[in-house]
Amino acid sequence: MLKFAELCVERPLGSDGNNEVINLLNKEFNELNYKTIELPINCSKWESGNSFIEQNNRKIEILPSPFSKELKGIFPLKYVSTLSELKSIKDYNGILVFKDELTKATLMPNNFPFYFPDEDKLIYEIIGGINPKGIITISGQDPVSGLYPFPIFEDINFQVPSAYSANLDNISENDKILIEINSKTNKVNSKQVIYTNEGLSKDVVLISAHMDSKYFTDGAIDNASGIYTLYEIAKSIKHKNYNFSIEIVPFNGEDSPEVSGQSVSVFGLFERK
């Protein structure tokens, strides 16, 4: 029998924890006599290492943004607090430090297929015109996840290396900084699983939650609780016969900018119909 605690592991798309949860779910749903469909997906696995900035023999740790590009070098630095300040900057061959108004919430990945607000699009467009060497964001506690600090950028396609920190301890604009952002992504294979209880017609009722988590969190409510609820629903209806088919889908990739599982699941549903 599945235990909730077994789902509460760090499990970003393509990670070892993610694969472990898939195998666990396959075992449990097989015991419930659900048919398992596995759809192969390609995705990116992110790895990060020790990253820092250094100025006048003062070294401060920074955290690479998920999926950031790597960056190493010596550059000038400029603080930016508001959108109007950001708009006023022209080509800048250095590091921009976002704070205050610009770091209230994580930006959606550029051109995210399901939701991409105009205000986020505008910030990406402005950054593209400035073409900085890198961006550091100063953030507090995420009002949603509780992470402290939290990343502003989580975008596999964003070409500007970025990192984040709770503060930079008065690192000055007057002197250049040495910066290292150690971050890389590798293409890996994963899968999207779908558990079916076939009915007498081609009509389908889909019941879903997402199974992956963000990096550095066990995702208890984002969304191990949802996956456990799917399991409890599956148990409660396993002996009932319906005219329609039931597909239970733990979407794999909601917390990834690639949303691989959602895309292949939706298209696969129409193909199966």
N, C-alpha and C positions, 0 to 999 in steps of 0.2 A: 504493500500500500504506500502510495506517495505521501511524503511528509513535506510540509511547507518549507522547513529549514533546508531541505535538499535543494530547493530552487534558489535559495538566497546566496548565490556565489557571483563573483564578478564574471559577467558573461557577454561581453561585446561581440558583435557579429564577427565570426571567423576565429574567435579565440578558443583556447582549450576548454575554458569553463562553458562556453556556448555549446561546444560539441558534446561535453559531458551531459548537459541538460537535454539535448536532443536525444541522446542514447537513453537517458532515464525516461523521458516521455514515451519513446518508442516502446520500451519494455512495458510500461504501465498500460498504455493504450492497447497493446497487443493482448495483454491479459484480460482486458475488457472486451476483446473480440472486435475491435474496430479495425477496418482496413487502413493500412498506412500507405500514403502516396508520398514519395520523396522527389522533390524537384531540385535539380542541381543549380547552384548559383555561384557566380564569381564575386569576390568581395575583397576589400582591403583590410589587412590586419596592421594595426598601428603599434609601433614600439618607440619608447622615449628613453632618454638617458639624462644624466646630470647636466643641467643647463644653468648659466649664470651670466651676470654682467659684472664688470670690474672697472673701477675708476679710482685713480690715485691710491692704489693698493687696498681699496675697499671692495670686497667681493660679496655679491648678493645673489642668492639662489632665485631662479625664476622657473616657472613650469611651462613646458612646451604646450601649445594648444594642440588638441587632438588633430592628427593628420597634418600638422604643420610641415612645411619644408625645412630643411636643415639650413643653418646660417652660422658662419664663423668669420669674425673680422673686427676691425676697429672703425667706428663710425661716430659722427656727431649725433646729437640727441635733441629732440624737441617735444615739449609737453603740449597736449591739445585737450581742451576741456569741453568745447561745445561744437556743434555742427557748423556754426558760422565761422569759427576759427579754422576748422578743417577745410571749409570751402575756400578760405583765403590763401591756403598754401599752394604754391606752384610746385614744379618738379623739385623733389627733395631727396638727395642722395645720402640718407641717413636713417635713423630709427625714430619713429613717431611713438610717443607714449600717450595712450588714450586714458582719460580719467573722467570722473564726475558724470556729466550728462551722457557721455559716449559709452559708458560702461554699466548701464542700468540693467541690461538684459543681454543674453546670448543672441547673436544674430542668426537668422535662418541661413542655411547654406545657400550660396549663390545659385539662383534659378532652381530652387527646390521645387519638385513637381507638384506637391500637394498644397503648399502654402508658402508664399514669398511676398511679404508686404512691401509696399512702395518705399517706406522709410528705410528698410534694410537695403533694398535695391539702390537707393540713392547713395548710401554710404559706400557700397561696393564701387559704384561708378566714380565717386569722388576719389577714393583710394587709387583706382585704376589710373586716373589722371595725374595723381601726384607721383606714383611709382616709387614709394619708399623702399629702402633695403629690407626693412623689417618693422614690426609693430609689437610693442609691449602694452598690455592693458592692465590697469590697476582696478581691481574689483573687490567688493566686500563679500557678503554672504548671499548666495542665490536664493531669492524669495520662494522658489519652487522646490528645488532639490536640497537646499540647505548647505551645499558645498561652499567652503570658504578657503581661499578665494575661488572664483569660478571663471571658466574661459568665456571669452566673448566670441571667439571664432572656433567653429567646429566644421571645417569645410575641406573635403578632400581635393577640391578643384581650385582652392584659393592659392594663388601663386606667391603671395607675400608671406615669408616666414613670420610666425607670431608666437608669443608667449604671454604669460600672465603672472601677476603677483599681487599680494595684499598691499604692499607699498614698496617704494624704492629708497626709503630712508634718505631723502634729500639728495639723491644723485643729481648733480648739477648739469644744466644745459651748457655751461661755459667750457667744459672739458669733454673730449671724446671718451667713448666707452669701448671696452673690449666686450664682445658679446659672443656667446656660444649657445645655440639652440640645437640640441641633439635630438633629432626626431626623424623617423622614416616610416614608410608604409611598404608592405609587401602584398602582392596579389596571392590570395589563397582560395581554396575551394570550400564551399559549405553547402548547406541544403536547407530547403524550406519543406517542412513536413505538414501534411494534411491528414487528418483522421476522419474517416467516413463511415457512416451508418446508412447504407443504401435503402431507399424506399421503393415504392412501386412506380413512381413517375420520375421525370427528369427535373422536376422542380427541386430547388436546393435552398435550404435554410443554413446560412453561414453564421457560426458563433465564433467570435475571435477575441484575442487579446495579444499583446506583443510579448515575446519571450526574452529578448535581448536586454542588456543593461548598458548604461554608459560606462566608460572606463573609470576605475577607482571607486566603484560603488557596487554593493551587492544587490541593489535594486529591489528591496523588499516590497515597496509599494509601486515601483516603476520597473517591472510590473510582475514580480513573482506572485503577488496576490491575485492578479488577473489570471495567470496561468493555473494557479491552484483552483480558482473558481471554475475554469474550463474543465478541469479534471473532475471536480465534484458534479458538475452538470452532466458530463459524460457518464459517470456512474449512475446518476439518477434516471437517465433515459435509455440505458443500454438494452433493456428488455422490452421496450415499447416499440410497437410497429406503427410507422407513419406512412402516409401516401407519398410524402416528399422525402428526399434524402437530406441527411444532416452532415455538414462538413465543419469539423472543429479545427480552427486554424490558429496556431500560435505563431503569429507573424514574426519573422526573423529579420530584423533590421530597422525597426522604428526609431531606435536611437542612433542609427548610422546615417550619415548624409547620403549614402547610396540607396537606401531603402530597397535593397535587393529582394528581400523576401516578399514584401508587399506587391512589388511589380510582377514578379513571376507568379504569385498566387492568383492575382486578379486575372491576368491573361490566361493562366492555366484553367481557371474556372470556366471562362467562356469557351475555351477549346474543348473541355470535357462535356460541356452542354451541347 
